[in-house]
Amino acid sequence: MVRKSDMSSALSIRQLTKTYGNGFQALSGIDLDVAEGDFFALLGPNGAGKSTTIGILSTLVNKTSGTVNIFGHDLDKEPAALKRCIGVVPQEFNFNQFEKTFDIVVTQAGYYGIPPKIAKERAEQYLTQLGLWDKRDVPSRSLSGGMKRRLMIARALVHEPRLLILDEPTAGVDIELRRSMWTFLTELNQKGITIILTTHYLEEAEQLCRNIGIIDHGTIVENTSMKQLLGQLHVETFLLDLKNTLNVAPQLLGYPTKLLDSHTLEVQVDKAMGITALFTQLAQQNIEVLSLRNKTNRLEELFVSLVEKNLSKVAV
């Protein structure tokens, strides 16, 4: 577990369990720490326990046992103080589709006792930052999917929480808008807001997050820094675009190859071998490489490996 002792904790979970009425155990005693100021990825396959965990943190789901502390506030003893510390952007749109964009944000501020004047100022601030100010007077139902996502972020920020929890914030958002949201979230984090992100876009987690927890079948199977996790990747698969036309895959010592088409070669590169010797062997066979790219996102390869490993344990 990688946590700096000199940094205070934004989130501390101990032995958290959740068993639903039908007997399904969604969480099996998880421990998790997120340091103040961190940008943390919580990843896992569908049904792993991510949504249940977020539901408990946001007080929408009752835990079965265990403890939850957010900035020192105990979920059982100080639920109101705990809720003031967090802002949640859920996966599903859950605002009044007929209410105006501006009013949705201002109304949310009112739930936290924020005076109307300050609420309106903050609504303007966050709607402007998220590119929605020109849509302030339109009913939210007329917004595009990407605009609705940004509206939910503005709503979650209006009471200025110290911890922002984002559940699939860029789902259904086009690439250009996704990148602009990455920039906005990075700037928020740089200002000191702790962020917990769940996402199916593993490239997103790798780009944004410093630390990562992977949950599967209600247990934490990995909790480390992004750098250390990616360091576990011993084999990477690359796609090479070739200038030459090949009919068969070349034989390369120490590098398994597969010819996908006459100009695309798939190569597995072991960490111990490195990539320099690969290009040396290709040059010796007069094969010229135009470009090189990862076949899959590095985090995706590790994620699949860890989940498959845990699945075999669960099945035993």
BAZADREN-838814 format. One record per residue (C-alpha): residue number from 1; residue in one letter; y, x, z. Coordinates in nm, 2 decimals. Example, Ala and Ser with C-alpha at 12.3 -4.5 7.8 and 13.67 -1.06 7.14 Angstrom:
% BAZADREN-838814
<1; "A"; <-0.45; 1.23; 0.78>>,
<2; "S"; <-0.11; 1.37; 0.71>>,
//
This chain:
% BAZADREN-838814
<1; "M"; <0.00; 0.00; 0.00>>,
<2; "V"; <0.33; 0.15; -0.10>>,
<3; "R"; <0.61; 0.05; 0.13>>,
<4; "K"; <0.90; 0.27; 0.25>>,
<5; "S"; <0.91; 0.25; 0.63>>,
<6; "D"; <1.29; 0.30; 0.63>>,
<7; "M"; <1.34; -0.01; 0.42>>,
<8; "S"; <1.35; -0.35; 0.60>>,
<9; "S"; <1.11; -0.62; 0.48>>,
<10; "A"; <1.22; -0.92; 0.28>>,
<11; "L"; <0.88; -1.08; 0.29>>,
<12; "S"; <0.59; -1.02; 0.52>>,
<13; "I"; <0.26; -1.23; 0.49>>,
<14; "R"; <-0.03; -1.18; 0.72>>,
<15; "Q"; <-0.38; -1.33; 0.69>>,
<16; "L"; <-0.24; -1.63; 0.49>>,
<17; "T"; <-0.50; -1.89; 0.41>>,
<18; "K"; <-0.49; -2.23; 0.23>>,
<19; "T"; <-0.78; -2.47; 0.21>>,
<20; "Y"; <-0.71; -2.80; 0.03>>,
<21; "G"; <-0.85; -3.14; 0.14>>,
<22; "N"; <-1.13; -3.12; -0.11>>,
<23; "G"; <-1.26; -2.80; 0.04>>,
<24; "F"; <-1.12; -2.56; -0.22>>,
<25; "Q"; <-1.00; -2.24; -0.07>>,
<26; "A"; <-0.69; -2.13; -0.27>>,
<27; "L"; <-0.60; -1.83; -0.04>>,
<28; "S"; <-0.85; -1.62; 0.16>>,
<29; "G"; <-0.64; -1.44; 0.42>>,
<30; "I"; <-0.39; -1.24; 0.20>>,
<31; "D"; <-0.16; -0.97; 0.34>>,
<32; "L"; <0.15; -0.89; 0.14>>,
<33; "D"; <0.48; -0.71; 0.20>>,
<34; "V"; <0.79; -0.70; -0.02>>,
<35; "A"; <1.07; -0.46; 0.07>>,
<36; "E"; <1.43; -0.57; 0.08>>,
<37; "G"; <1.59; -0.50; -0.26>>,
<38; "D"; <1.26; -0.48; -0.44>>,
<39; "F"; <1.18; -0.62; -0.78>>,
<40; "F"; <0.82; -0.73; -0.72>>,
<41; "A"; <0.56; -0.87; -0.97>>,
<42; "L"; <0.30; -1.11; -0.84>>,
<43; "L"; <0.04; -1.14; -1.11>>,
<44; "G"; <-0.29; -1.32; -1.15>>,
<45; "P"; <-0.49; -1.54; -1.38>>,
<46; "N"; <-0.46; -1.91; -1.38>>,
<47; "G"; <-0.60; -2.06; -1.05>>,
<48; "A"; <-0.57; -1.72; -0.87>>,
<49; "G"; <-0.34; -1.85; -0.59>>,
<50; "K"; <0.00; -1.76; -0.72>>,
<51; "S"; <0.14; -2.11; -0.72>>,
<52; "T"; <-0.01; -2.19; -0.38>>,
<53; "T"; <0.15; -1.88; -0.24>>,
<54; "I"; <0.49; -1.97; -0.38>>,
<55; "G"; <0.45; -2.33; -0.26>>,
<56; "I"; <0.39; -2.20; 0.09>>,
<57; "L"; <0.69; -1.96; 0.08>>,
<58; "S"; <0.92; -2.25; -0.04>>,
<59; "T"; <0.77; -2.48; 0.23>>,
<60; "L"; <0.64; -2.73; -0.03>>,
<61; "V"; <0.28; -2.65; 0.05>>,
<62; "N"; <0.14; -2.64; 0.41>>,
<63; "K"; <-0.06; -2.33; 0.49>>,
<64; "T"; <-0.39; -2.35; 0.67>>,
<65; "S"; <-0.34; -2.04; 0.88>>,
<66; "G"; <-0.16; -1.71; 0.89>>,
<67; "T"; <0.20; -1.61; 0.92>>,
<68; "V"; <0.50; -1.59; 0.68>>,
<69; "N"; <0.82; -1.41; 0.76>>,
<70; "I"; <1.12; -1.39; 0.53>>,
<71; "F"; <1.40; -1.16; 0.64>>,
<72; "G"; <1.27; -1.19; 1.00>>,
<73; "H"; <1.26; -1.57; 1.00>>,
<74; "D"; <0.92; -1.71; 1.09>>,
<75; "L"; <0.80; -2.00; 0.87>>,
<76; "D"; <0.66; -2.19; 1.17>>,
<77; "K"; <0.95; -2.13; 1.41>>,
<78; "E"; <1.26; -2.12; 1.18>>,
<79; "P"; <1.18; -2.31; 0.86>>,
<80; "A"; <1.54; -2.41; 0.79>>,
<81; "A"; <1.68; -2.05; 0.83>>,
<82; "L"; <1.39; -1.93; 0.61>>,
<83; "K"; <1.47; -2.18; 0.34>>,
<84; "R"; <1.84; -2.07; 0.33>>,
<85; "C"; <1.72; -1.71; 0.25>>,
<86; "I"; <1.53; -1.81; -0.06>>,
<87; "G"; <1.60; -1.95; -0.41>>,
<88; "V"; <1.31; -2.07; -0.61>>,
<89; "V"; <1.30; -2.12; -0.99>>,
<90; "P"; <0.98; -2.33; -1.05>>,
<91; "Q"; <0.77; -2.32; -1.36>>,
<92; "E"; <0.83; -2.69; -1.44>>,
<93; "F"; <1.17; -2.85; -1.50>>,
<94; "N"; <1.24; -3.06; -1.19>>,
<95; "F"; <1.60; -3.17; -1.22>>,
<96; "N"; <1.75; -3.51; -1.31>>,
<97; "Q"; <1.75; -3.51; -1.69>>,
<98; "F"; <2.04; -3.76; -1.71>>,
<99; "E"; <2.27; -3.56; -1.47>>,
<100; "K"; <2.53; -3.33; -1.61>>,
<101; "T"; <2.46; -2.96; -1.61>>,
<102; "F"; <2.76; -2.88; -1.38>>,
<103; "D"; <2.68; -3.16; -1.14>>,
<104; "I"; <2.32; -3.04; -1.10>>,
<105; "V"; <2.44; -2.70; -0.97>>,
<106; "V"; <2.71; -2.85; -0.75>>,
<107; "T"; <2.47; -3.11; -0.60>>,
<108; "Q"; <2.22; -2.83; -0.51>>,
<109; "A"; <2.50; -2.64; -0.32>>,
<110; "G"; <2.56; -2.96; -0.12>>,
<111; "Y"; <2.21; -2.95; 0.02>>,
<112; "Y"; <2.30; -2.62; 0.18>>,
<113; "G"; <2.62; -2.74; 0.33>>,
<114; "I"; <2.84; -2.55; 0.09>>,
<115; "P"; <3.20; -2.70; 0.07>>,
<116; "P"; <3.28; -2.88; -0.26>>,
<117; "K"; <3.55; -2.63; -0.36>>,
<118; "I"; <3.32; -2.33; -0.31>>,
<119; "A"; <3.03; -2.51; -0.48>>,
<120; "K"; <3.24; -2.58; -0.79>>,
<121; "E"; <3.36; -2.22; -0.81>>,
<122; "R"; <3.00; -2.09; -0.78>>,
<123; "A"; <2.87; -2.34; -1.03>>,
<124; "E"; <3.13; -2.21; -1.28>>,
<125; "Q"; <3.05; -1.85; -1.20>>,
<126; "Y"; <2.67; -1.88; -1.25>>,
<127; "L"; <2.69; -2.12; -1.55>>,
<128; "T"; <2.93; -1.87; -1.72>>,
<129; "Q"; <2.71; -1.57; -1.64>>,
<130; "L"; <2.41; -1.75; -1.78>>,
<131; "G"; <2.59; -1.87; -2.10>>,
<132; "L"; <2.59; -2.24; -2.00>>,
<133; "W"; <2.96; -2.30; -1.92>>,
<134; "D"; <3.03; -2.47; -2.26>>,
<135; "K"; <2.74; -2.71; -2.17>>,
<136; "R"; <2.87; -2.80; -1.83>>,
<137; "D"; <2.95; -3.17; -1.92>>,
<138; "V"; <2.64; -3.26; -2.12>>,
<139; "P"; <2.34; -3.43; -1.97>>,
<140; "S"; <2.07; -3.17; -1.90>>,
<141; "R"; <1.82; -3.36; -2.12>>,
<142; "S"; <2.02; -3.24; -2.43>>,
<143; "L"; <1.97; -2.88; -2.34>>,
<144; "S"; <1.72; -2.66; -2.52>>,
<145; "G"; <1.41; -2.53; -2.33>>,
<146; "G"; <1.58; -2.19; -2.28>>,
<147; "M"; <1.90; -2.35; -2.15>>,
<148; "K"; <1.70; -2.55; -1.90>>,
<149; "R"; <1.54; -2.23; -1.77>>,
<150; "R"; <1.88; -2.07; -1.73>>,
<151; "L"; <2.01; -2.39; -1.56>>,
<152; "M"; <1.73; -2.36; -1.30>>,
<153; "I"; <1.82; -2.00; -1.23>>,
<154; "A"; <2.19; -2.10; -1.18>>,
<155; "R"; <2.08; -2.38; -0.94>>,
<156; "A"; <1.86; -2.14; -0.74>>,
<157; "L"; <2.15; -1.90; -0.70>>,
<158; "V"; <2.43; -2.13; -0.60>>,
<159; "H"; <2.37; -2.09; -0.23>>,
<160; "E"; <2.34; -1.71; -0.28>>,
<161; "P"; <1.99; -1.65; -0.14>>,
<162; "R"; <1.88; -1.30; -0.05>>,
<163; "L"; <1.53; -1.36; -0.20>>,
<164; "L"; <1.49; -1.51; -0.55>>,
<165; "I"; <1.14; -1.63; -0.65>>,
<166; "L"; <1.09; -1.68; -1.02>>,
<167; "D"; <0.78; -1.86; -1.15>>,
<168; "E"; <0.74; -1.79; -1.52>>,
<169; "P"; <1.11; -1.79; -1.58>>,
<170; "T"; <1.09; -1.69; -1.95>>,
<171; "A"; <0.81; -1.92; -2.05>>,
<172; "G"; <0.89; -2.08; -2.39>>,
<173; "V"; <1.20; -1.87; -2.43>>,
<174; "D"; <1.26; -1.68; -2.76>>,
<175; "I"; <1.26; -1.30; -2.76>>,
<176; "E"; <1.63; -1.24; -2.78>>,
<177; "L"; <1.71; -1.48; -2.49>>,
<178; "R"; <1.43; -1.33; -2.29>>,
<179; "R"; <1.58; -0.99; -2.32>>,
<180; "S"; <1.92; -1.12; -2.21>>,
<181; "M"; <1.76; -1.28; -1.91>>,
<182; "W"; <1.60; -0.95; -1.82>>,
<183; "T"; <1.94; -0.79; -1.82>>,
<184; "F"; <2.08; -1.06; -1.60>>,
<185; "L"; <1.79; -1.04; -1.35>>,
<186; "T"; <1.81; -0.66; -1.34>>,
<187; "E"; <2.19; -0.68; -1.26>>,
<188; "L"; <2.11; -0.93; -0.98>>,
<189; "N"; <1.86; -0.70; -0.84>>,
<190; "Q"; <2.10; -0.40; -0.86>>,
<191; "K"; <2.34; -0.61; -0.65>>,
<192; "G"; <2.08; -0.62; -0.37>>,
<193; "I"; <1.90; -0.95; -0.43>>,
<194; "T"; <1.52; -0.91; -0.38>>,
<195; "I"; <1.32; -1.07; -0.66>>,
<196; "I"; <0.96; -1.18; -0.68>>,
<197; "L"; <0.85; -1.25; -1.04>>,
<198; "T"; <0.54; -1.42; -1.17>>,
<199; "T"; <0.48; -1.40; -1.54>>,
<200; "H"; <0.22; -1.41; -1.81>>,
<201; "Y"; <0.43; -1.17; -2.02>>,
<202; "L"; <0.29; -0.85; -1.87>>,
<203; "E"; <0.54; -0.64; -2.07>>,
<204; "E"; <0.81; -0.83; -1.87>>,
<205; "A"; <0.65; -0.72; -1.54>>,
<206; "E"; <0.62; -0.36; -1.66>>,
<207; "Q"; <0.98; -0.34; -1.78>>,
<208; "L"; <1.14; -0.51; -1.48>>,
<209; "C"; <0.93; -0.45; -1.16>>,
<210; "R"; <0.90; -0.15; -0.94>>,
<211; "N"; <0.60; -0.28; -0.73>>,
<212; "I"; <0.32; -0.51; -0.81>>,
<213; "G"; <0.06; -0.73; -0.64>>,
<214; "I"; <-0.23; -0.88; -0.83>>,
<215; "I"; <-0.40; -1.18; -0.68>>,
<216; "D"; <-0.74; -1.32; -0.80>>,
<217; "H"; <-0.96; -1.59; -0.64>>,
<218; "G"; <-0.73; -1.61; -0.35>>,
<219; "T"; <-0.73; -1.24; -0.25>>,
<220; "I"; <-0.50; -0.95; -0.32>>,
<221; "V"; <-0.70; -0.71; -0.54>>,
<222; "E"; <-0.41; -0.46; -0.59>>,
<223; "N"; <-0.08; -0.39; -0.41>>,
<224; "T"; <0.10; -0.08; -0.52>>,
<225; "S"; <0.38; 0.06; -0.72>>,
<226; "M"; <0.40; 0.00; -1.09>>,
<227; "K"; <0.40; 0.37; -1.16>>,
<228; "Q"; <0.09; 0.44; -0.95>>,
<229; "L"; <-0.09; 0.14; -1.10>>,
<230; "L"; <-0.02; 0.25; -1.46>>,
<231; "G"; <-0.14; 0.60; -1.35>>,
<232; "Q"; <-0.49; 0.45; -1.31>>,
<233; "L"; <-0.51; 0.38; -1.68>>,
<234; "H"; <-0.75; 0.65; -1.80>>,
<235; "V"; <-0.80; 0.53; -2.16>>,
<236; "E"; <-0.53; 0.39; -2.39>>,
<237; "T"; <-0.60; 0.23; -2.73>>,
<238; "F"; <-0.35; 0.32; -3.01>>,
<239; "L"; <-0.30; 0.18; -3.36>>,
<240; "L"; <-0.21; 0.45; -3.62>>,
<241; "D"; <-0.04; 0.35; -3.94>>,
<242; "L"; <-0.15; 0.59; -4.21>>,
<243; "K"; <0.00; 0.72; -4.53>>,
<244; "N"; <-0.34; 0.80; -4.67>>,
<245; "T"; <-0.58; 0.53; -4.80>>,
<246; "L"; <-0.91; 0.56; -4.61>>,
<247; "N"; <-1.25; 0.40; -4.68>>,
<248; "V"; <-1.42; 0.51; -4.36>>,
<249; "A"; <-1.30; 0.60; -4.02>>,
<250; "P"; <-1.26; 0.98; -3.97>>,
<251; "Q"; <-1.48; 1.16; -3.72>>,
<252; "L"; <-1.26; 1.30; -3.44>>,
<253; "L"; <-1.41; 1.50; -3.16>>,
<254; "G"; <-1.35; 1.32; -2.83>>,
<255; "Y"; <-1.17; 1.03; -2.99>>,
<256; "P"; <-1.36; 0.71; -3.07>>,
<257; "T"; <-1.21; 0.56; -3.39>>,
<258; "K"; <-1.23; 0.23; -3.58>>,
<259; "L"; <-1.08; 0.16; -3.92>>,
<260; "L"; <-0.92; -0.18; -3.92>>,
<261; "D"; <-0.80; -0.16; -4.28>>,
<262; "S"; <-0.74; 0.11; -4.54>>,
<263; "H"; <-0.41; 0.21; -4.37>>,
<264; "T"; <-0.47; 0.12; -4.00>>,
<265; "L"; <-0.68; 0.33; -3.76>>,
<266; "E"; <-0.76; 0.23; -3.41>>,
<267; "V"; <-0.81; 0.53; -3.17>>,
<268; "Q"; <-0.91; 0.54; -2.80>>,
<269; "V"; <-0.73; 0.83; -2.62>>,
<270; "D"; <-0.87; 0.95; -2.29>>,
<271; "K"; <-0.60; 1.06; -2.04>>,
<272; "A"; <-0.78; 1.39; -1.99>>,
<273; "M"; <-0.78; 1.46; -2.37>>,
<274; "G"; <-0.41; 1.37; -2.44>>,
<275; "I"; <-0.27; 1.30; -2.78>>,
<276; "T"; <-0.18; 1.64; -2.91>>,
<277; "A"; <-0.54; 1.74; -3.00>>,
<278; "L"; <-0.57; 1.40; -3.18>>,
<279; "F"; <-0.29; 1.49; -3.42>>,
<280; "T"; <-0.42; 1.84; -3.47>>,
<281; "Q"; <-0.76; 1.70; -3.58>>,
<282; "L"; <-0.59; 1.45; -3.81>>,
<283; "A"; <-0.38; 1.72; -3.97>>,
<284; "Q"; <-0.69; 1.93; -4.02>>,
<285; "Q"; <-0.83; 1.64; -4.22>>,
<286; "N"; <-0.50; 1.60; -4.42>>,
<287; "I"; <-0.45; 1.25; -4.26>>,
<288; "E"; <-0.08; 1.18; -4.23>>,
<289; "V"; <0.04; 0.93; -3.96>>,
<290; "L"; <0.35; 0.72; -4.03>>,
<291; "S"; <0.37; 0.55; -3.69>>,
<292; "L"; <0.18; 0.50; -3.37>>,
<293; "R"; <0.18; 0.21; -3.12>>,
<294; "N"; <-0.02; 0.07; -2.83>>,
<295; "K"; <-0.27; -0.19; -2.92>>,
<296; "T"; <-0.21; -0.38; -2.60>>,
<297; "N"; <0.05; -0.35; -2.33>>,
<298; "R"; <-0.07; -0.09; -2.07>>,
<299; "L"; <-0.04; -0.32; -1.78>>,
<300; "E"; <-0.24; -0.58; -1.97>>,
<301; "E"; <-0.53; -0.34; -2.00>>,
<302; "L"; <-0.53; -0.26; -1.63>>,
<303; "F"; <-0.48; -0.62; -1.53>>,
<304; "V"; <-0.78; -0.74; -1.73>>,
<305; "S"; <-0.99; -0.45; -1.59>>,
<306; "L"; <-0.90; -0.53; -1.23>>,
<307; "V"; <-0.96; -0.90; -1.27>>,
<308; "E"; <-1.30; -0.85; -1.44>>,
<309; "K"; <-1.40; -0.60; -1.16>>,
<310; "N"; <-1.30; -0.86; -0.90>>,
<311; "L"; <-1.49; -1.14; -1.09>>,
<312; "S"; <-1.81; -0.93; -1.07>>,
<313; "K"; <-1.76; -0.90; -0.69>>,
<314; "V"; <-1.70; -1.27; -0.65>>,
<315; "A"; <-2.01; -1.35; -0.86>>,
<316; "V"; <-2.24; -1.14; -0.64>>,
//
